[in-house]
Amino acid sequence: MPREKIKCITSIGGQALIEGIMMRGPKKTVLAVRQPDGEITLEELPAKDPRTRHPLLKLPFLRGVAAFVDSIAVGYRALSRSAEISGMEEVEEGEESKFDKWLNDKFGDQITNIVMTIGTVFGILLAIALFYILPTWLFNLIPGAAGPDFAVWRSPVEGLMRMVILLAYMTAISQMKDIRRLFQYHGAEHKTIFCYESGEELTVENVRRHRRFHPRCGTSFLVLMLLVGIFIGLFIPFSNPLLRTAVKILCIPLVMGIGYELIRYCGRNENMLTRIIAAPGLWVQRITTKEPDDSMMEAAIAAMKEVIPENGEDKIALKSDS
């Protein structure tokens, strides 16, 4: 009797970039970015998972925090590099303004890092204001919201507000041409990973047939974090927006850890529970992934082929109830 074939998934993950894809395997992280002349540039990005250097970061919950921070850092570098390769950062030659000249004279080559740092800080502050302070403040406007009868509804209502804000933001930016192309590359990344996991040859024709919604996507992780945050918020007794926000920020590592363990479980198991857990994230991916064109799938395939290990160490057996 022939042995039953064990269904496997891969530990390889990816990220959509500006006119390209980053694929991250067990040994290598590679960018595949299309240049203005149409050629695909392959470039290895130095990146090492901090969990391989610090054994404590392999422990449950801690590994989620480490993985999230590491993915943000590596993803930011990859996105910046893709902007350079694709030609997005090229500017037309012309006379500098007096302000630009002053900045270059004062800060020189450091100006880009300074501007990026300031932008990041303002982005974080804006996210805190929109996703933490604003929902609490709005809930407090409800008559009688500070009373004990409303306490049980505070976290679910605030969580619903955060979800609405997130979906409205994603829907709005998805209408922008450049962001839509980014979301198309996101779809190409997912379809390519599915094709590889199915054991098919990595060709555009094969990749095209696969779906673009993947349970181990960063979008699903973000949605899970929001849902976990709602649950944890039930145990935060404060109604003051600033105090409640401060406690929620302190709980972010816990939310990350739980969210990561849930998405990791969904990625390695296939049953009714995992389908329920993954459903909200898969639905939101209808916004953050779009159907790619052939050139986008070519870039995803090029990056994927570079990071597949010869010894198959990326393969993880999938436990299924079917």
Secondary structure, DSSP 8 states (H G I E B T S, - for coil): -------EEES-EEEEETTEEEEE-SS-EEEEEE-TTS-EEEEE-----GGGT-GGGGSTTHHHHHHHHHHHHHHHHHHHHHHHHHTTT--------HHHHHHHHHHGGGHHHHHHHHHHHHHHHHHHIIIIIHHHHHHHTSTTTTSGGGHHHHHHHHHHHHHHHHHHHHHHHTTSHHHHHHHHHHHHHHHHHHHHHTT----HHHHHTS-S--TT-HHHHHHHHHHHHHHHHTT----SHHHHHHHHHHTHHHHHHHHHHHHHHHHHEESHHHHHHHHHHHHHHHHH-----HHHHHHHHHHHHHH--TT-TTEEE-EE--
